[in-house]
Amino acid sequence: MLNLLRRPDSLSCGLNRRELLRAGGLSLFGGMTVPGLLHAAERQEHAPPARIKSVILFNLLGGPSHMDMFDMKPNAPVEIRGEFKPIDSSVPGLQVCEHLPSIARLMHKATLIRTISHTYNSHDPLPIMTGQTEGNPQLPAQPTDQPDIGAICQLVGKGSPSVPGAVCLPCYPGYGENGRRGGPYGGFLGSQYDPLFSVCDPKFAREPKVNHYDPVMPEGVPYLAGMDSQSDMTANRFGARKSLLDQLDVEFKRLNQSPAQDRLQSFQRRAFDMLTSSKTRDAFDISQESDEMRDKYGRNLYGSSLLIARRLVEVGVPFISVHQEIFRHYGHAYDMHSNNFGMLKNHNLPLLDRLYSALIQDLEDRGLLDTTLVIVMGEMGRSPRVNGSAGREHWPQCGFSLLTGGGLKPGYVHGATDKDAGYPTSDPVHPSELVATVYHLLGIDPHMEIHDRVGRPYTISRGGEPIDGILA
């Protein structure tokens, strides 16, 4: 039996923090500390009604060129409008890029925000996952960062009791460059609120002709490192962990000052279920999918990642982020300082067109689209003027977000930009407002207050309010 009681370094409730972590599961997916459980239960007393159950964020890392995709300016000079032509979409009066024909046919299901605007000039998803835009944009992920949406989902106990509250695919942002870009972390709440990260070992069919700006498709399937070993848990290990939970039950009953005490049993069960369930491992096993479905998504790293994301929605994971990662010299994702139009035409836009249409149709066919929110965006847009290398520079002042799913006005365009797509002229949207909208749809109060490591209070949306204009 694990002895958690009467140790000199025990927690205030009598539990030993180190042995809790050694038990290997109660904090495996985060959110399992006693204070966190109590406070989360209390904070949810006044939560708005949930409109959705899950979110899939597809992060187009690097900054997608909004005026070459969803906010085209065909009457602008060529050095502004670029090389592409617009085509009509399924929404009257709304045009999108000619290289997004499948998305064009589905725009009546989507909500398009054309005016995401901020000043955080950095290639990481921190703003769009947390609402935080202040700080040093040159730093990697910091323990003082705002917790992301997935961390808050875990804090308040969203989702199925037997799966993690958040998963990040195919790897953490920065994995391909041996760094950690800010975004999908527990931040100042602690690493126990980090998502479950998958890992990948991508293969490439060729070397790029030009490093960074001749993208090569990464092949492979994301997987869970070390997850297989959990299936070989012995009876003794089961017994030890069940004994741990029995001891926790005794300690929880001592915490009778909180009105949330009666809810602790559900959190306790969730902890044990996550230790023993195979649902998460099974969701990563896309060999169970038909060849037809695999082909619809595409047999590459990102197609496999979004297919796994749909499977994670099916088993009840509340927040899944998929990041189009930068893998060294094989491609700069959407950071197109050079060869902007070639990278979009020959790689990024056909990939996005296929992935989005496959995911939306798949979710709809399975009856999941009305309870799922799909977000497609990057951390910024690109500069209106084309540079001398046929590229566009960083431009956080204006970008887009394509949202599809429950709780939103379908076929709706929010905000407008000037003649060059450089700045919003109506309804600018700060990332904190987008994050607040996601919380609102998930049934989490965006004004819920949390405290950083020195006790300073922050709302989980970093002060943002839900965007009323896009809500159904």
C-alpha positions in Angstrom: 0.0 0.0 0.0 1.2 3.5 -0.7 1.5 5.3 2.6 0.3 8.9 2.0 -0.4 9.8 5.6 1.6 11.2 8.5 4.7 12.2 6.5 6.6 15.4 7.4 6.2 16.8 3.8 2.5 16.1 3.5 0.0 18.5 2.2 -2.3 20.5 4.5 -4.9 17.8 4.2 -2.5 15.1 5.2 -1.6 13.8 1.7 1.9 13.6 0.4 2.4 15.6 -2.8 5.3 13.6 -4.1 3.6 10.3 -3.6 0.5 11.6 -5.2 2.5 12.3 -8.4 4.4 9.0 -8.1 1.0 7.2 -8.2 1.2 8.1 -11.9 -2.3 9.1 -12.7 -4.2 11.5 -10.6 -2.3 14.3 -12.2 -1.6 12.5 -15.4 -3.9 14.7 -17.4 -4.0 17.6 -14.9 -6.5 19.2 -12.6 -6.4 16.7 -9.8 -5.2 18.7 -6.8 -7.7 19.0 -4.0 -7.8 22.8 -4.0 -8.2 22.8 -7.8 -11.1 20.3 -7.6 -12.9 22.3 -4.9 -12.5 25.7 -6.5 -13.4 24.4 -10.0 -16.6 22.9 -8.7 -17.5 26.2 -6.9 -16.7 28.3 -9.9 -19.0 26.4 -12.1 -22.0 27.2 -10.0 -22.9 30.2 -12.3 -21.6 28.9 -15.6 -23.6 29.6 -18.8 -25.4 26.7 -20.4 -23.1 24.8 -22.7 -23.8 25.0 -26.4 -21.0 22.6 -27.5 -19.1 19.7 -26.0 -15.8 19.9 -27.8 -13.5 22.2 -29.7 -11.0 21.4 -32.4 -8.5 24.2 -33.1 -6.5 23.8 -36.3 -3.6 26.2 -35.9 -2.1 27.4 -39.2 1.2 28.2 -37.6 3.2 31.1 -39.1 0.4 33.4 -40.0 -1.9 32.6 -43.0 -2.3 35.3 -45.6 -5.8 36.5 -45.1 -6.0 38.6 -48.2 -5.0 35.6 -50.3 -7.6 33.3 -48.7 -10.8 34.8 -47.1 -10.5 38.6 -47.5 -9.5 39.1 -51.1 -9.2 42.5 -52.7 -9.5 42.0 -56.5 -9.7 45.7 -57.2 -6.5 46.6 -55.4 -3.2 47.1 -57.2 -1.4 43.9 -58.1 1.3 44.5 -55.4 -1.6 44.3 -52.9 -4.1 41.8 -54.3 -1.4 39.3 -55.4 -1.8 36.5 -57.9 -5.0 34.7 -57.0 -8.6 35.3 -58.1 -11.7 35.1 -56.0 -14.5 32.6 -56.6 -18.1 32.7 -55.3 -18.9 30.7 -52.2 -22.2 29.2 -51.0 -22.9 32.4 -49.2 -24.3 35.1 -51.6 -21.8 38.0 -51.9 -19.0 36.1 -50.2 -16.0 35.2 -52.2 -12.9 33.2 -51.2 -9.7 32.1 -53.0 -9.9 30.1 -56.2 -7.7 27.4 -54.5 -10.3 26.7 -51.8 -13.1 25.3 -53.9 -14.3 22.7 -51.3 -14.4 25.3 -48.5 -16.2 27.7 -50.9 -19.0 25.1 -51.1 -19.3 24.8 -47.3 -19.2 28.5 -46.3 -22.9 28.5 -45.6 -22.1 26.3 -42.6 -19.3 28.6 -41.3 -18.9 31.9 -39.5 -16.0 34.0 -40.8 -14.3 36.7 -38.7 -12.2 38.9 -40.9 -11.0 41.3 -38.2 -8.8 39.4 -35.7 -6.5 42.2 -34.5 -3.7 42.5 -31.9 0.0 43.5 -31.6 1.6 40.3 -30.4 4.1 39.8 -33.2 5.3 36.2 -32.6 4.9 32.8 -34.2 3.2 31.0 -31.4 -0.5 30.3 -30.7 -0.4 31.9 -27.2 -2.9 34.8 -28.1 -5.5 32.6 -29.8 -5.4 29.9 -27.1 -5.3 32.1 -24.0 -6.3 35.7 -25.0 -2.9 37.0 -23.7 -1.2 39.5 -26.0 1.1 41.3 -23.6 4.6 40.2 -22.6 7.8 39.5 -24.6 6.8 37.8 -27.9 10.4 36.5 -28.3 10.2 34.2 -25.3 9.3 30.5 -25.5 6.4 29.1 -23.4 6.7 30.5 -19.9 5.4 29.3 -16.5 3.9 32.8 -16.0 1.8 32.5 -19.2 -2.0 32.6 -19.1 -3.5 29.0 -19.0 -5.0 28.0 -22.3 -8.5 26.8 -23.0 -7.6 23.2 -22.6 -6.1 23.9 -19.1 -9.3 25.6 -18.0 -11.4 22.7 -19.3 -9.4 20.4 -17.1 -9.6 22.8 -14.1 -13.4 22.8 -14.2 -13.8 19.1 -15.0 -15.2 19.4 -18.6 -15.6 16.3 -20.7 -16.0 12.6 -20.3 -14.7 11.2 -16.9 -12.5 8.6 -18.6 -10.5 10.8 -21.1 -8.1 13.8 -20.8 -9.6 17.3 -20.9 -7.2 18.4 -23.6 -5.0 16.8 -26.3 -2.4 18.5 -28.5 -1.5 17.0 -31.9 0.7 16.0 -33.7 3.2 17.5 -31.2 3.7 20.7 -29.2 4.3 23.8 -31.2 8.0 24.2 -31.7 8.7 20.4 -31.5 10.1 20.5 -35.1 12.6 23.2 -34.1 13.6 21.9 -30.7 11.8 24.7 -28.9 8.5 25.2 -27.1 6.3 27.9 -28.5 3.7 29.4 -26.1 0.1 28.4 -26.2 -1.1 24.9 -25.2 0.0 24.8 -21.5 -1.3 25.1 -18.0 0.8 28.3 -17.6 0.7 29.7 -14.1 -1.8 27.1 -13.0 1.0 24.5 -13.3 2.1 21.8 -15.7 -0.5 19.4 -14.3 -2.9 21.3 -16.4 -0.9 20.8 -19.6 -2.7 18.8 -22.4 -1.9 15.2 -23.3 0.7 15.7 -26.0 1.2 13.2 -28.8 4.5 12.9 -30.6 5.5 12.2 -34.2 8.4 11.0 -36.3 7.6 12.5 -39.7 9.1 11.3 -42.9 9.7 13.3 -46.1 9.7 12.0 -49.6 12.4 14.5 -50.8 14.6 17.3 -49.8 13.3 20.8 -50.5 14.7 22.6 -53.5 14.9 25.8 -51.4 15.1 25.5 -47.6 12.0 26.7 -45.7 10.1 27.9 -48.8 9.6 24.7 -50.8 7.3 22.8 -48.4 7.5 19.0 -48.4 4.5 17.1 -46.9 5.3 15.4 -43.6 4.1 11.7 -43.6 3.3 9.7 -40.6 0.8 9.2 -37.8 1.0 10.9 -34.3 1.2 8.5 -31.4 1.2 8.5 -27.6 4.7 7.9 -26.2 4.6 5.3 -23.5 0.9 4.8 -23.6 1.1 1.2 -24.6 2.9 0.3 -21.4 -0.1 1.4 -19.4 -2.1 -1.4 -20.9 0.2 -3.9 -19.1 -0.8 -2.7 -15.6 -0.5 -5.6 -13.1 -3.0 -6.5 -10.5 -0.7 -5.2 -7.8 -0.4 -1.8 -9.6 -4.2 -1.7 -9.9 -4.5 -2.5 -6.2 -2.0 0.1 -5.2 -3.8 2.8 -7.2 -7.2 1.8 -5.9 -5.7 1.9 -2.4 -4.5 5.4 -3.1 -8.1 6.4 -4.1 -9.5 4.8 -0.9 -7.1 6.9 1.1 -8.0 10.0 -0.8 -11.6 9.3 -0.1 -10.9 9.5 3.7 -9.0 12.7 3.3 -11.7 14.3 1.1 -14.3 13.6 3.7 -12.3 15.7 6.1 -12.7 18.8 3.8 -16.2 19.5 5.0 -15.9 23.3 5.0 -16.6 23.6 1.2 -20.1 23.4 -0.3 -18.4 21.5 -3.2 -17.5 18.5 -1.0 -20.4 16.4 -2.3 -19.0 16.7 -5.9 -15.6 15.3 -5.0 -16.6 11.7 -5.6 -17.1 12.4 -9.3 -13.7 13.9 -9.6 -12.2 10.9 -7.7 -13.9 8.5 -10.2 -12.6 10.5 -13.1 -9.1 10.2 -11.8 -9.3 6.4 -11.5 -11.1 6.0 -14.9 -8.4 8.0 -16.7 -5.8 5.6 -15.2 -7.5 2.5 -16.5 -9.5 3.5 -19.6 -8.4 2.5 -23.1 -10.6 5.1 -24.8 -7.7 7.5 -25.4 -5.4 4.8 -26.8 -8.2 3.5 -29.0 -8.8 7.0 -30.4 -5.3 7.1 -31.7 -5.7 3.8 -33.5 -6.8 5.0 -36.9 -6.3 1.5 -38.4 -9.9 1.0 -37.3 -11.0 3.6 -39.9 -11.9 2.5 -43.4 -9.5 3.1 -46.3 -12.1 5.5 -47.8 -12.1 7.6 -44.6 -8.3 7.6 -44.4 -8.2 8.8 -48.0 -10.7 11.6 -47.5 -8.5 13.1 -44.8 -5.3 12.3 -46.6 -2.6 9.9 -45.5 -0.2 12.5 -44.2 0.6 13.8 -40.7 -2.1 16.5 -40.6 -4.8 14.3 -42.2 -4.1 11.7 -39.6 -4.0 14.3 -36.8 -7.4 15.7 -37.7 -8.9 12.2 -38.1 -7.6 11.4 -34.6 -9.1 14.7 -33.5 -12.6 13.6 -34.7 -12.1 10.3 -32.9 -11.2 12.2 -29.7 -14.4 14.2 -30.0 -16.3 11.0 -30.2 -14.9 9.8 -26.9 -15.6 13.1 -25.2 -12.4 15.1 -25.1 -13.4 18.8 -24.7 -10.4 20.5 -26.3 -8.2 19.3 -29.1 -5.6 21.5 -30.8 -3.8 20.4 -34.1 -0.8 22.5 -35.1 0.6 22.7 -38.6 4.1 22.5 -37.3 7.4 23.8 -38.8 9.8 20.9 -39.4 13.2 22.5 -39.8 14.0 23.3 -43.4 11.2 21.2 -44.9 8.7 24.0 -44.8 7.8 27.2 -42.9 4.1 26.3 -42.6 2.4 29.7 -43.2 5.4 32.0 -42.4 5.8 33.0 -46.0 8.3 35.8 -46.3 9.2 34.3 -49.7 7.2 32.3 -52.3 3.9 33.1 -50.7 1.8 32.3 -53.7 3.7 29.1 -54.7 3.5 27.7 -51.1 -0.2 28.5 -50.9 -1.1 27.2 -54.4 0.9 24.0 -54.3 0.8 23.0 -50.7 -1.0 24.9 -48.0 -4.3 25.7 -49.7 -5.0 22.3 -51.2 -4.1 20.7 -47.9 -6.5 23.0 -45.9 -9.2 22.6 -48.5 -9.1 18.9 -48.2 -8.7 18.7 -44.4 -11.5 21.2 -43.6 -14.0 19.7 -45.9 -13.3 16.2 -44.8 -13.5 17.1 -41.1 -16.7 19.2 -41.3 -18.5 16.6 -43.5 -17.4 13.8 -41.2 -18.6 15.5 -38.1 -21.9 16.3 -39.7 -22.4 12.8 -40.9 -21.9 11.5 -37.4 -24.2 14.0 -35.8 -21.3 15.8 -34.0 -21.1 19.1 -35.8 -23.8 20.8 -33.7 -22.0 20.0 -30.5 -18.5 20.7 -31.8 -16.7 23.9 -32.7 -14.0 23.8 -35.3 -11.7 26.8 -35.4 -9.2 27.4 -38.3 -6.8 30.3 -38.0 -3.3 31.3 -37.3 -1.6 33.6 -34.8 -1.6 36.6 -37.2 -2.2 37.6 -40.9 0.2 38.8 -43.5 1.2 42.2 -44.7 -1.0 43.8 -47.5 2.0 44.6 -49.7 3.9 41.8 -51.5 7.6 42.1 -50.9 10.5 41.6 -53.5 10.6 37.9 -52.8 7.0 37.3 -53.7 6.3 37.0 -50.0 4.3 38.8 -47.3 5.6 39.9 -43.9 4.2 39.5 -40.4 0.9 41.4 -39.8 -0.9 40.8 -36.4 -2.9 44.0 -37.1 -5.4 41.9 -39.1 -6.2 38.2 -39.7 -9.1 35.8 -39.9 -10.8 33.1 -38.0 -13.0 30.5 -39.7 -15.4 28.9 -37.2 -17.9 26.1 -37.9 -20.2 24.3 -35.6 -22.7 24.7 -32.7 -23.9 27.9 -31.3 -22.9 30.2 -34.1 -24.6 32.0 -37.0 -23.9 29.9 -40.1 -23.1 31.7 -43.3 -22.2 34.9 -41.4 -19.3 37.3 -42.0 -18.2 39.4 -39.0 -16.2 42.6 -39.5 -14.8 44.4 -42.5 -11.4 45.7 -43.5 -10.0 48.6 -45.5 -9.3 48.5 -49.2 -5.9 46.8 -48.7 -7.1 44.3 -46.0 -4.6 46.0 -43.7 -6.8 47.2 -40.8 -10.3 46.5 -39.5 -12.8 49.2 -40.4 -15.6 47.7 -38.3 -15.9 45.2 -35.5 -12.3 44.5 -34.7 -11.9 41.3 -32.6 -9.2 40.9 -30.0 -8.0 37.3 -29.4 -9.3 37.6 -25.8 -12.8 38.1 -27.2 -12.5 35.0 -29.4 -11.3 33.0 -26.3 -14.2 34.4 -24.3 -16.6 33.2 -27.0 -15.2 29.7 -26.9 -15.6 29.6 -23.1 -19.2 30.8 -23.4 -20.0 28.1 -25.9 -18.4 25.4 -23.7 -20.5 26.5 -20.8 -17.6 28.1 -18.9 -18.0 31.6 -17.4 -15.4 33.7 -19.3 -15.2 36.0 -16.3 -14.2 33.2 -14.0 -11.2 34.5 -11.9 -8.0 32.6 -11.4 -4.8 33.6 -9.6 -1.2 33.5 -10.8 1.7 32.2 -8.7 2.0 35.4 -6.7 -1.7 35.8 -6.2 -2.6 38.3 -8.9 -6.2 37.8 -10.2 -7.0 37.3 -13.9 -10.1 36.3 -15.7 -9.7 33.2 -17.8 -10.5 35.1 -21.0 -7.9 37.8 -20.1 -10.7 40.4 -19.9 -12.4 39.5 -23.2 -16.2 39.4 -23.7 -18.0 36.9 -25.9 -18.6 38.2 -29.5 -22.4 38.6 -29.4 -22.6 39.3 -33.1 -21.6 35.7 -34.1 -23.7 33.8 -31.6 -26.8 32.1 -32.8 
